């Protein structure tokens, strides 16, 4: 099957996610535009043609990845803010969920996902070159749904963690 153009627009796109609790219970595809610092929603095109990317929410930073929780709240791994930011349903502003571990600021969260229980998992890798095989500083963390505690799963021992599912 050949590649198909789904939508046009944005700048430095990544972090694909589906909002399953979207408006009117319709599925909505979202991406991050790191180049513009925004979360964008894919709007369907006319007559089955390519859609467009509509601005949904600016983070004011450099978003790398996004995920929606079961309630439809938006969570973004933001490299510039060096934190995980969240936007509750029906809110327009992002708020920092976590930005440090035991007083040490994150290097730059890169990817995130939720498990079926609502626990948030994310990688903290920082810029290329700051962490390497010879000097691993990357980590994987989780934020428990039950108690909202930040827990390290792999602390400062990974070269450049950049994906998690």
N, C-alpha and C positions, 0 to 999 in steps of 0.2 A: 504494500500500500504506500503510495507516495505521500510526502509531507504535504500538509494543507495549512494555508495561512488562516489563522483564527481571528486575529485582530491586528490593527496597526496603531502605532503611537508609542509613547514612553521613551525612556532612555536608560540603558543598562538594566534590562529586565531580568528578574529572577524570582525565586520564592513563590512558586505557584501553590494556591490553596483554594479549596471549595468551601463556601459558606453553606452548610446544609440546613441551617436555621434561618435562612435569608428572608427577605420581605415576602410576605404571602406564601411562605414555605416553598419558595422556588429556589432551586440551586443557583448559586452565583459563583462564577470563577473570578478569582482575584490574583494579581501579581504585585510585586514591589518594583518600583522604578527607582533604583539606587541613585541614578543620575539626577533625578528631580526631587528625591527625598519623599516620595509619595507611595501610598497604597492605591492601586488602580483596579477598577472593576471592568471586566470584559462585557461590553454591551453588544448584543447580537447585531449582525449586519442585515441589510435589506435583502430579500429574495435569496437567502442562504449564502450570501457573499460574506467576505471578511467583516468582522465587527470593528469596533474602535475601543480604545482604552479611555475610560472616563475617570477623572480624578475622584477618589473617594475620601482619602484622609492624608494630609501631610504630616509626617513625623517630625519634620524640622531637622532631620539627621540623614543617615545613610542606611536605609533599611536593607537587610540582606535576605530575610525570610519571614514568612508569616504563617499563622495557623489560627483556626477558630476553635473555641471550646464548644462543648455540647450546648451551651446556652446561646451561642452566636457571638460572644465577645471576641474581639480581635486582639491577637498578640503578635508582636513584631520583635525580631532580633535586630537591634539597631547598632551598627558598627560605630557610628560617630558619637552616639550617646553612651556607648559602652554599657548597654543595659538591655533588658527585656522590658518593653513598654506595652501597655495594654489599653484598650479602648472598650469599655463596657457597651453593651447594646444601648442604643438611643443616646449615646454621649458623642460629643464632637472632638473632645480633647483626649490626648494620650496622657497616661500617667505611668511613672516608673514602677514596675513590679519588683524587679531586683536589679541592682547595679554593682553590688560588691559581695564578696564572701569574706567574713571575719575581718571587715575593715579594708580589705584590699580590692581596689576597683577591678572590674573585669577588663580583659584585653580588648575584647570586641566580639560579642556574641554573633555567631555565623549561621546557625540553623536551629530549628526547633520543631517539636511535634508533641502531640498528646497521646496518651494511651487510652484504652477503653474505660479506665477508672477516673480519667480527668487529671492524671498527673502530667505535668509539663516537663519535658526533657529538652535540654539545649546544649549546644557546644559553645565553647568560648575559646577562640583561636587567635584573635588579634591579627595584625597585618603580616603578610608574608615577609619573612626575614627576621621578624622579632622572635619567632619560635622555629625550631628546626629539629632534625634528628639528633644533632649534636647537643642542642640546648632546648629540650622540649618544655614548653610552658602551657600548652593547650590543656583544656579540661572538658569534662562532661558533667553537667549538674542536672538535678531534678527538683521540682517544687511540688511537694505532695498536695494532692487535692484535699485530703482530710484535714491536715494541720497547717498547711501553707508554709512548711519549713523548707528552706533551701538546703539541699544535701549534695555534697560532691560524690560522684560515682567514679571518676578518674581525675585526680587533682594534679595539675602541673606536670603531667607525664606523657603528653601526646604532642607530636610534632606540629600538626595543623589540622585539627578535627574540623571537617567542613560539611558533614552530612549526617543526618540522623533520621530514622524512620521507625 
